[in-house]
Amino acid sequence: MTQKLHILFICGWFPSKVSPTNGDFIQRHAEAVATKHAVSVIHIISDEKTNKEYIEINQENGVNIYIGYVRKTNNPLVKIRRFWKIFHQILKKLGTFDVVHLNEIYPFGIFALYLKKKLKKPYIISEHWTGYQLSNSKQIGFFQKIISKKITKNANFVCPVSQNLASAMQQFGLKGNYTIVPNVVNTNLFKPLKIQNTEFKIIHISSLLDKHKNISGMLRVAKKLENKIDNFTWKFAGGTSKEFSSLLNTLNFTTAKIEFKNHIPQEKLVEELQNSNLFVLFSNFENLPCVILESFACGIPVISTDVGGIKEFFPNDFGVLIAKENEKALVEAIVNQYQSFKKNNQQNKNKMYNYAVKNFSQTAIENQFSKLYLKSLL
């Protein structure tokens, strides 16, 4: 039986009142670890709506969550002082712990480095940030790079969610003891459902940021599909159509049903996936999106751009990978999936679900982290 520990998650991203969906993938890691260990989370964020510093304490799915809200300031020295002060206030409230699990190297890794030097607490790092990819890393400043190198070097383990991200981080100069731990899926929640749609249903789920997710490209593809397949619905979940109103007016859809839905909780997200025939991700850059793994768990085939670490966890018969910005390839891939739909040639949903359970379930991810925690204490 695995030794039960108290793991302190220090998170640069985490859902809060300021940003309810920010870092929900980190929350899922914490909840997976909490199935075997005690888990406390520290997250600190500036809040322009508050005129004082305060700490909010909650418990959710077995995780003790400490969020420090500080007054917003444009003075970096004042901000550092406020974050540092409330960090120590939270430390006094949560008591003793065994291992630090850092999420986001900079700047929150400074806290992990402090705890290692001051309290001799080992730490591991989980990293998801696309900023280390070569096309983005040139924007990282000299000071951040120097501090990030020191934080990474002192970690017992560095755990990017994909080998692609690990390679990008090492190329950037972040030396450390690397081991890949992917994102987690609640496979008790995300599971296949037998459906009999008479209309082809496509879904895309994300932040709907066009620069990142290329929503405009998908909308142009949807217009081209009107001449190639029968009536279909393409749902965009995670935001509104406001940014794309001009494009939508220009495209002037006649048969396709284009729907935008604001952020929806995971319970409803499951239903949306389960009742779809295809998930599409047309991103310009990614690491390892949770929603692809969740689609697999629901037995839903995926068409995605071949970016970041996606192909590392993408079996050939679970969908199709295409080049980014290749709208022609996306049209062809969707038409092929539609033809399979018309012939009732469904994916092997159980095979997809079992793959998700083996690689991304809470048990699978918890086991990987538990081994690293225990090794860190040796």
HUBELJO-V488935 format. One record per backbone hydrogen bond with DSSP energy under -1.0 kcal/mol. NH is the residue of the N-H (numbers start at 1). CO is the residue of the C=O. E is the energy in kcal/mol with one decimal. If there is no record, write none. Layout:
nh=[NH	NH]
co=[CO	CO]
e=[E	E]
This chain:
nh=[7	8	9	10	11	12	16	22	24	27	28	29	30	31	32	33	34	35	36	37	38	40	41	42	43	45	47	50	54	56	58	60	63	64	65	66	67	68	69	70	79	80	81	82	83	84	85	86	87	88	89	90	91	92	94	95	98	99	100	101	102	103	104	109	110	111	112	113	114	115	116	117	118	119	121	124	125	126	127	132	133	136	137	139	140	145	146	147	148	149	150	151	152	153	154	155	156	158	159	161	166	167	168	169	170	171	172	174	175	178	179	181	185	187	189	190	202	203	204	206	213	214	218	219	220	221	222	223	224	225	227	228	229	233	234	235	236	237	238	239	244	245	248	249	250	251	252	257	259	261	269	270	272	273	274	275	276	277	278	279	280	281	284	293	294	295	296	297	298	299	300	302	303	304	305	306	307	309	310	312	313	314	318	320	322	326	327	330	331	332	333	334	335	336	337	338	339	340	341	342	343	344	345	346	349	352	353	354	355	356	357	358	359	360	365	366	367	368	369	370	371	372	373	374	375	376]
co=[38	99	40	101	42	103	19	19	21	23	24	25	26	27	28	29	30	32	33	33	5	7	64	9	66	68	70	47	69	67	65	63	60	39	58	41	56	43	54	45	75	76	77	78	79	80	81	82	83	84	85	86	87	88	90	91	6	6	122	8	124	10	126	105	107	108	108	109	110	111	112	113	114	115	115	100	157	102	159	129	130	133	133	136	137	141	142	143	144	145	146	147	148	149	150	152	123	177	125	127	162	163	164	165	166	167	168	169	173	176	158	160	360	185	186	186	233	278	235	237	209	210	214	215	216	217	218	219	220	221	224	225	225	200	257	202	259	204	261	261	241	242	244	245	246	247	248	232	234	236	265	266	268	269	270	271	273	201	201	301	203	303	212	289	290	291	292	293	294	296	295	318	279	320	281	322	305	287	307	309	310	311	315	302	304	323	325	326	327	328	329	330	331	332	333	334	335	336	337	338	339	341	340	344	347	348	349	350	351	352	353	354	355	356	361	362	363	364	365	366	367	368	369	370	371	372]
e=[-3.1	-2.8	-3.4	-1.8	-2.7	-2.3	-1.2	-1.0	-1.5	-1.7	-1.6	-1.3	-2.4	-2.3	-2.0	-2.3	-2.0	-1.3	-1.9	-2.2	-2.5	-2.4	-3.0	-3.1	-2.2	-2.7	-2.9	-1.6	-2.0	-2.9	-2.4	-2.3	-1.7	-2.6	-3.5	-2.9	-2.7	-2.7	-3.0	-2.0	-2.3	-2.4	-2.1	-2.3	-2.6	-2.7	-2.2	-2.2	-1.9	-1.8	-1.6	-2.0	-2.2	-1.6	-1.8	-1.1	-3.0	-1.3	-2.6	-3.3	-2.9	-2.9	-1.4	-1.4	-2.2	-1.1	-1.1	-2.7	-2.1	-2.3	-1.8	-2.1	-3.2	-1.6	-1.7	-2.2	-2.3	-3.1	-1.3	-1.0	-1.7	-2.0	-2.5	-1.9	-1.8	-2.0	-2.3	-2.4	-2.6	-2.0	-1.7	-2.4	-2.5	-2.4	-1.5	-1.1	-2.9	-2.7	-3.8	-1.2	-1.9	-2.7	-1.9	-2.6	-2.4	-2.4	-1.6	-2.4	-1.1	-1.1	-2.4	-2.0	-3.3	-1.6	-1.5	-3.1	-3.2	-2.3	-2.5	-2.3	-3.6	-2.1	-1.5	-2.3	-2.2	-2.0	-2.5	-1.7	-1.7	-1.9	-1.1	-1.9	-2.4	-2.3	-2.9	-2.7	-3.3	-3.1	-3.1	-1.7	-1.4	-1.3	-2.8	-2.2	-2.0	-2.8	-2.2	-2.6	-2.1	-2.8	-2.4	-2.3	-2.1	-2.3	-3.0	-1.8	-2.0	-2.8	-1.2	-2.4	-2.3	-2.7	-2.7	-1.1	-2.5	-1.8	-2.2	-2.1	-1.4	-1.7	-2.8	-1.8	-2.5	-2.3	-1.2	-3.0	-1.8	-1.7	-1.6	-1.1	-1.5	-1.0	-1.9	-2.3	-2.3	-1.4	-1.4	-1.7	-2.4	-2.3	-2.4	-2.3	-2.4	-2.1	-1.9	-2.5	-2.3	-1.8	-2.1	-2.4	-1.7	-1.0	-3.0	-1.4	-1.6	-1.9	-2.6	-2.7	-1.7	-1.9	-2.4	-2.3	-1.9	-3.0	-2.5	-2.7	-2.2	-1.5	-2.4	-2.8	-1.7	-1.4	-2.6	-2.3	-2.0	-1.9]
